[in-house]
Amino acid sequence: MNITHRPVLLAEAVTALINGPLIQNQNQNLTKNILVIDGTFGRGGHTQALLKELPNSARMISFDKDLDAIAVAKQINDPRLTIIHDSFAQMDQYTQAGSVDGILLDLGISSPQVDEAHRGFSFRREGPLDMRMNTNQGMTASEWLEQAPQEEITHVIKTYGEERFAFQIAKAIVAKREQGLSPKTTTQLANLVASVVRTREAGQDPATRTFQALRIFINRELEDLELGLKAALKLLKPGARLAVISFHSLEDRIVKQFLQSHSTVEVPRGLPVREKDLPQSALEIIGRVKPSDAEVADNPRARSAIMRVAEKRIGAVA
């Protein structure tokens, strides 16, 4: 099956990073030390669009946990590009603090991951209940469901899926497991969830939130996001930009709170401090961007996307 992935907010993400004052200034002065990071290569849409806008002397590092994505990335013949099979949470292990001019984190799952049945991400396609981004390590979703206590399954589905029927779903999974019928495939789990979840938002499959929860948990997505944001702040040069595209409220809340916490300075009430003496926050929030109506009409998977952009302040220390 030939599956095309359409990157969300492509032009907006490129504009946010390339139009940042640091890269603009370095481009104009033809400096040779521009370094940009794409934290999730996916199928290379953002990476290749950024490369088109960067000078020949620039460097780019793209990360991905998914071996299929790495295989696609290695087909790109561009000496400026370095591909690393790892999570962006570890990006500070691959370059020095204060060395990066722009970082993009696209937190969305790629279309091939969803649409290729053998990956186990989709409740609409029959396949093994895997859900791992990196198929070289960790437990599959089915392996975890075979041994996790009911209370833990409930917690995961409720916390990462914001599913109000989490207890009933977990109870049904454990009951099947005790009968020797633990779900091994995507459709087995989807049908089991549908038998418990009797009501759902219009147009949403009953299994949507459960599959989201398991995927996030199995891949430690929120933990990686928190680590990745901290790493990004450390790696950015003063004047460099960070752009993060999220697709659901759990991700966006973490991004929003991180940016806010590093763009404000807490001063004890009543302390006689002049404005010029205040310590400087690390980040300045540039803006928040959502897909246009035209993009959502062309690519419905873009409808929930939000991109938040911030710039590291001159003189700031992470």
ABEGO torsion letter per residue (X at the ends): XBBBBBBBGAAAAAAAAAABAAAAAAAAAGBAABBBBBABAEAGAAAAAAAAABBAABBBBBBBABAAAAAAAAABBBAABBBBBBBAAAAAAABBBGABABBBBBABBBAAAAABAAAGABAABBBBBBGBABAABEBBAAAAAAABBAAAAAAAAAAAAGBAAAAAAAAAAAAAAAAGABBABAAAAAAAAAAABABBBBGBBAAAAAAAAAAAAAAGAAAAAAAAAAAAAAABBBGBBBBBBBABAAAAAAAAAAAAAAABBBBBBGBBBBAAABBBBABBBAEBBBBBAAAAAABAAAAABBBBBBBBBBGBBX
